[in-house]
Amino acid sequence: MSQINIPIYDPKPEIAAMRSEIDAAIKRVIDSGRFILGPEVSAFEEEVAEYLGVKHAVGLNSGTDALVIGLRALGVGPGDEVITTPFTFFATAEAISLVGATPVFVDIDPRTFNIDPALIPAAITERTKAIVPVHLYGQAADMDPILAVAKEHGLKVLEDTAQAFGGEYRGKKLGTIGDAGAYSFFPTKNLGGFGDGGLLATNNNEVAELARMLRAHGAKKKYQNEILGYNSRLDAMQAAVLRVKLRHIDEFNTARRRLAATYSKRLSGLKSVLPPYEAEYGRHVYHQYTIRILNGRRDKVAKELAERGIGTMIYYPIPVHRLPIYDQPEGLAPEAEKAATEVLSLPIGPKLQTEIIETMVLPALDELL
């Protein structure tokens, strides 16, 4: 058995590079005695809003809460339908269901793994209220045609940007193009905290105000609750860590892109593999480096890589519409269903050494593929 241990993502080298900054930030919070919201969260919200180029950034408890609160702030509720992709993490559809709406799944573009805009119009009904495109793996969904159909039918657009912080579409930061953008700061994300955390970004004053109410039990002022809300406040410790990591995000995303180029240069010559397609309209930030392994060999390759100490993950083995909770028929989204049998994500991270990929991961793939 190989002694190699290359996890799909290792946060420790990234943390080590910022350790003194992070230690100082954590000490600052402890010394302040302010642990929920407060000046640390306000400062992070201001800094991240400036980075994204939006008027409002509302810190929340998780990326899932950002989707739920984003949908409610945009007026989505019981009886509505929301168009989204079946090839995503469950939370995207879960949030739609949690606000009482019905997710309507539209198949993906097999090149980008994101929702196919050309298929959206056929899914629109009189109950359709919004579209939730997902920028999967760090790759931008094609927003222009999505926004065009949304405008034509009077629909809201909430971008699920959980996997794409810092990514771009035609020069605009992802999550700032639609009516609002939902972000996750789960530790493995491009901008990840030391626990759960999330954010809603928007240029709409009313959406931002409602989101701030919803995160604090539906109150603008304490003990003056106006609507049913949630306990979804970003804590100060997470905000402090995220403020440090925000200063490094462009550097880290560039490092991810450099590793992706190393992978793609070598893998593009293999007939049994499709490396990630990078759409010309966006700047992919490679939250995951996800390949397609053809000819039904994906699971075997993943098993053999694991035996050699090389970590991989399948994102996602079951399309959302086929999960037991929705149990929609096979064939509803054939491209998503096919992708689920072929995708495999390989090790990537801003501090993963190119040498490790070139001398350990790629030779193993050459041999197995």
N, C-alpha and C positions, 0 to 999 in steps of 0.2 A: 504494500500500500504506500502511495506517495506521501512524502512529508510536506509537500507543497500545500499552502493554505492561502488561496486568493479569494476572499469573499466577494460577492457581487458589489458590495459597497462597504467601505471601512471608514467610519467617521473619525477615528483616532488621529491619523496624520493631519487632517484638516484642523481639528481642534488644537493639536500641538502647535501648529503654525500661528495660532492666534491666542495661545494660552495666557500670556501676560495681559492682553487686552480684555479677555473674558474674565479672568480673575478680578481685575480692577472693576469691571462692570458689575459683577456679582457682589463684590464688597460694597460698592456704592449703594446697591439696593438694600443690602442687609443694614447698612448704617442709616439709611433713610427711614426705615421702619414702615415704608409704604409698599405693599405687596400686591395690591389689586388696582388696576388702572393707575391713576395718579400721574405725576410728571414724567416718569420713565416711559409710560405707554404713550402719553401725549407727544413726547419728543420723537419716539419711533414713528408714530403716525405722521408727523410732519415730515420727517426725513424720507420715509418710504413714499409719501405722496409726491414729494419733490422728485425723487428718483423716477417714479412712474410717469410723472407729468399730469397728475390729476388733482382736482380740488379737494377731494376727501378720501381719507383712508381710515377705516374703522376697524380697530383691532378686536378680534373675537377669539373664542375658545378653541376653535378647530376649523379645518377646511370644510367639514360637513356642515357645521353651523353657518359658515359663510354662504354656502349654497342655500340652506333653509332660510336664513334671514334675508339673503339677496332676493330670493323668489318672493317672499312675503312683502318686502319693501317695494318690489316692482308690481305688486297687486295681484300676484298669482295665488289662487286658493281653490277651495272645493268646487268641483264641477268643471274646472279648466283642464285643458290638455297642453302638455309641454313636449315639444319635439326635441329629441336628443339622440345620441349615439348608443348602440348596444355594446360597443367595444370600449369599455371604460371600467373603472372601479365602481362597485355597487353604489357607493355614496352618491353618485351623480343622480341616478334614478331614485334612490332612497329619499333624497331630499325632496324631489318632486312629489313623491307619494306622501311624505310626512306633512306637507302643506295641504294635502287633500286633493291634489291634482293627479292627473293620469299621465304617466310617461308614454310617449309615442315614439317607437324606435325606428330610426331611418338608417339604412345600411351605410357602410363606410367606403371611402376611396381606398382601394387596396394598396396604393403606393404610400399614402401618408398615414393610414390607419384612422384618419379622422372622418367625421361625418361628410357624406357626399352632398354638396349643395344642390346638385342637379336633381336629387331625389326628394328634396324637402317640399316643393310645391304640392306634389301628389299626396302628401301626408297632412296637409292643412284642412281643417274642418271649421265649422262655425264656432266650435268650442276652443280652438287653438288660441293660447294666450301668449306663449313665449317659445323661444328656441334657446337651448343650452348646448352650444358647441363645446367640445373638450379639446384642449391643445395637448394631445396625448404624447407622452414620452419627451416633451419639450419642443415638439413640432407644431407650428401654428396651423390651425384650421384655416381654410380659405374664407376669410371674413367678408370680402367685398360682395360676393353673390349672396351670402347669408344675410348681410345687412340689407341688400336690395330687396330680397323677398320679404324680409321682416317689415321694411318700410311700406311695401306694396300692400301688405295685409294688416298693418297696424299692430305688429307683434313686438314684444320686448325681447331683448337679447342679453342673457347672463352668460358670460364666459367662465367656464370651468378652467382655471389657470393653475390648478393644484400642482401640476407637474412642469410648469413652464415659466417660473419666475425669472424675469430678465430676458425672455425670448421676445422676438419682434415680428411684426407683420407690416411690411412696406414702411419700415422706419418707425412704427408706433409700438410701444410696449404692449405685450399681450395682457389682456385684462382691462385695458383702457379704451377699447374700440367700440364695444357694445354699450348698453345702458349701465352695466356694472360688471365687475370682475371679481370672482371668488378665488382666494389663494389659500393654500395649506402650508403651514410651517412644521409639519411632521418632521422628525429628525433626519430622515433620509432625503428630504427634498433639496433642491438646489440651494434654497435659502431655508435652512432647517434650524429649529430651536433645540432645546434640551427637554422637550416634551411636546404636548399638543399645543397648537396655536393656529390662528387663521386670520383672514383679513378680507374686508369688502372694500373695493375701490370704485369710485364713481365721480362723475362731474355734476351729478344731479343733487341739488341741495336738499330736496324733499326726501329722496331715497336715503341720503346720508343721515338725515335727522331721524327718519323712521328706523334705520338700522341701529342707531345709537340707543333709541328707546327699546327696541326689541332685545338688545343684548343685556339690558338692565331691567328685566321684569316689566317692560312696557311703560317705563316712567321717564319723563324728562327731568323731574325733580324727585329726590328720594321721598318715599312714602306717598307719592301722588301718582299712583299707577293709573294709566288711561286705557291701556290695551293689555291683552295677554301676551307676555313675552317669554324670555328665557333668561337663565343665568349663564351668559356667554361672554364674560369679560376676559380679555387677555391679561395675564398676570404680569407684574412688573419684572420678574426675573426673566421670563421669556423675552420680553421686550428689550431688556438690557443686552441679552445675548444676541438677539436679532439685530440690534443696532451695530454691534461689532461686526457681525457677519455681513451686514448690508454693505459695509465699506469695502468688502473684498469680493462682492458677488460678480462683478464683471471679470475680474481676474480669474475667478474660479470657473465661470462659464466658458471663458476662453480656453482654459485648460481642458475642460470636457470636450470642447470642439476639436482640440488638437489630438486628443486620444481617439476620438471618433474618426478623424482623418487617417490615423495610423491603422485602425481596424479596416476601414473601407478600402484603403489602397491595396491591402493584401487580399481581402475577401472578395473583391470585385472580380478576381480572376477565377473564382470557383463556380462551376456551373450549378452546383446543388445548393447554393446559398444566394439569397438576395439581401445585400446590405441595406441599411436605411436609405430611403429616398429623401433628399433634402430639397424641398420645394423652393423655387426661385423667388417666391414672394416673401420668404421669412428667414429669420435667423434662429435655427434650431439650437437649443441649449442642452440637449442630450441628458435629460434626467435619467433616461435609460438609453443604452445602445442596444437596439432590438433588431435582430436579423430574422429572416424567414428561412427555415430549413425545409427543403422540398423533398418530395418522394417518400413522405411518411416516416422520416428518420429522426424527427425532432426529439422524441422522448428517449430514444436510444443514445443519441449524442449527448443529451443533458445528463443521462445516467453515467455515461463513461467519463464525461468531464468532471462530475462530482467524485468519481472514484480516483481521479488524478488530483483532487484537491482544488478544483476550479469551480467557484460558485456561479450558478446561473439561476434565473427565475423565469417563470412563465406568467407574463402579464398580457392576457388573462386566459385561463384555461376554459372558461365557460362564458360565452357572451351573456350580457345581463338579461336579455329577453328569455333565455333558456334556464335561468336560475329558478329554483322551486317556487319562489315567491311570486314570480310572474308567469312562468310555465307557458310561454307562448310557443307556437308551433315551429318545429325545425323547418328551415327554408325561408323564414321571414326575412332574414338578413344573411344571405349566402356568403357574402364577402367576409363579414365578421365571423361567421361560423368557420369558414376556411382558415382565416387568420389564426383563430384560437387553436388550431391543430398544428400550426407551423411556427409561431413566434417563439423566440428565445432571447432573453436579455442577458448580456455578457457583462463582466466586471467593468465598472467605470466609476470615476470619482476625481475631484480636482487635484488630489495629491497622489493618485495612482501613477506609478512611474511607467513611462513609455517602454522602458527596458523590460519590465515584467510582461507587458503585453507582447512585445516582440520576441522575447526569448522563451516564454512559457505558455501563454494563452494561444497565440497564433500558431505556433508549431503543433500544438495539440489539435487545434481545429483543422490544420492542413492534413494531419494524419487521419482524423476521423471522418472528414468530408471528402 
